[in-house]
Amino acid sequence: MWTSPQALAAILGMALVSFAVKALGLLLANRLPRHGFAAAWLRHVPGAVLASLVAPALATGNPAELLAALATALMYWRSRSLILSMATGVLAVYVARLALAG
């Protein structure tokens, strides 16, 4: 299989941009505040980003997503483990979409 020069340039460009963004994040991490309002605000960013990604799927009202959200909430309520809850949600939406599609 032969790749065009434009595709290769695009892939290399995207790889360089990805690497630069991650390297910049690591370099700036030491400059982030560890106490105060800004530090408290930064601790809430990951949860807000996750909610902003999940909310549109729940707003559409698809049964698979609603079932997965319920399974995720129940798992978190029982285990208090974020990782376990997220894995449950991913598995639940996968299984629900398979079950409801066929």
C-alpha positions in Angstrom: 0.0 0.0 0.0 1.4 3.4 -1.0 0.7 6.5 1.1 0.6 9.9 -0.6 3.1 12.6 0.5 0.2 14.8 1.6 -1.2 12.1 3.9 2.2 11.4 5.3 2.8 15.2 6.0 -0.7 15.4 7.6 0.1 12.4 9.9 3.5 13.8 10.9 2.0 17.2 11.5 -0.7 15.8 13.7 1.9 13.8 15.6 4.0 16.8 16.2 1.1 18.9 17.4 0.0 16.1 19.8 3.5 15.8 21.2 3.8 19.6 21.6 0.5 19.9 23.5 1.5 17.0 25.9 5.0 18.4 26.4 3.6 21.9 27.1 1.2 20.4 29.6 4.0 18.7 31.4 6.2 21.8 31.4 3.4 24.0 32.8 2.2 21.5 35.4 4.7 22.8 37.9 3.4 26.3 37.6 -0.2 25.4 38.5 -1.4 26.6 41.9 -1.6 24.0 44.7 -3.7 26.0 47.1 -6.5 28.5 47.0 -9.4 29.2 44.7 -7.7 28.5 41.4 -6.5 25.1 42.7 -10.0 24.2 43.9 -11.4 25.3 40.5 -8.9 23.2 38.6 -9.8 20.1 40.6 -13.4 20.3 39.3 -12.4 20.7 35.6 -12.2 16.9 34.8 -15.7 16.2 36.2 -17.1 19.2 34.3 -15.5 18.0 31.1 -16.8 14.5 31.6 -20.3 15.8 32.3 -20.2 18.0 29.2 -19.4 14.9 27.1 -22.1 12.7 28.6 -24.9 15.3 28.8 -25.7 15.5 25.1 -26.0 11.7 24.9 -28.4 11.7 27.8 -30.4 14.7 26.4 -31.2 12.8 23.2 -33.1 10.3 25.3 -31.8 7.1 23.6 -32.7 4.1 25.7 -29.1 2.6 25.5 -27.5 5.8 26.9 -30.2 6.1 29.6 -29.7 2.5 30.7 -25.9 3.0 30.8 -26.2 6.2 32.9 -28.4 4.3 35.3 -26.0 1.4 35.5 -23.1 3.8 36.0 -24.9 5.7 38.8 -25.8 2.5 40.6 -22.2 1.2 40.4 -20.8 4.4 41.7 -23.4 4.5 44.5 -22.4 0.9 45.5 -18.7 1.0 45.0 -17.6 4.7 45.2 -15.0 3.8 42.5 -14.9 6.2 39.6 -12.9 3.8 37.4 -15.2 0.9 38.1 -18.2 3.1 37.4 -16.8 4.4 34.1 -16.0 0.8 33.0 -19.5 -0.2 33.9 -21.0 2.7 31.9 -18.9 1.8 28.8 -19.8 -1.8 29.0 -23.5 -1.1 29.7 -23.8 1.3 26.7 -22.1 -1.3 24.4 -24.3 -4.1 25.5 -27.5 -2.0 25.5 -26.8 -0.8 22.0 -26.2 -4.3 20.8 -29.4 -5.6 22.5 -31.5 -2.7 21.2 -30.2 -2.8 17.7 -31.0 -6.4 17.0 
